[in-house]
Amino acid sequence: MPSRKDPDASASVPSFYGAELRYRREAAGLTLAQLADDSFRGVPFLSQIERGERRMPMDLAKHVDARLGTDGFFQRRCEDVYRARQSGHAEYFADVVAMEQGAETIEEWSPLLVPGLLQTAAYARAVVQAAQPRYTHEQVEEKVSARMSRASLFKQEAPPEFWVILDESVLRRRVVPPSHMAELLEHVVDVIHAARGVLQIIPETVGAHPFMTGTTRVVTFPDAPAMTYMESMYSGQVIDQPDLVKTYRRSYDRLKAAALPPSASLAMMEKAAEGYRTARR
């Protein structure tokens, strides 16, 4: 467990309620493990909530209110935390946005799409419209704007180390017109260079590998346990069990070994971008 760190309750809405949770829990004479019992949440998860680093989900708020006898206090307030963190993102993704801001390293595997941190507005718009065809123009633009704002992460004074692995099919899948695909791939190369990140590609010639399905992200922090995030089309799951996170990290290391070297991967992406430019001409 990370060392105890008293949160500044005035720093943000999550910090305020995290400090309140710690006060109520200690007043009730409960340890984090005792409060987590029967909640289907791990001690690291509760610890990060108390430090204001994670929002409190509704299922946990109900559990905490029942255990601490707080008369629905956290149930009523968890929506405030949700609104503070959501900012145009899907509810299940709010935790991930918060995790990115305090991350030390981000390692991502994306077998189907260019990840959100590397997308252009045109590409993001096409992805959102395909996934949510009933969205209005305003709803689509809200999602696109929220996704674009995440890239400011790389402009921080000390941005996280970023490592991303893509399947080669991501380069071939024409989600937007050729000119926009060229802009997307060139943008990815530029971001990787600017962020001093690492990009690798799993070539189509590779057979079975550790992550055959599912988008996966492993995030580490300077003063908290590592997390793994798994995402499907309309939902996502944060995994904080240490043994399971360790298993995912080992699998990601094996995936690195199966991928092309970074220099060859960037060269493949640049060649694909030029191919789209030629197709346009």
Summary of the structure (lengths in Angstrom):
residues: 281
radius of gyration: 20.4
end to end distance: 57.2
largest distance: 70.9
contacts: 857
relative contact order: 0.12
helix: 55%
strand: 12%
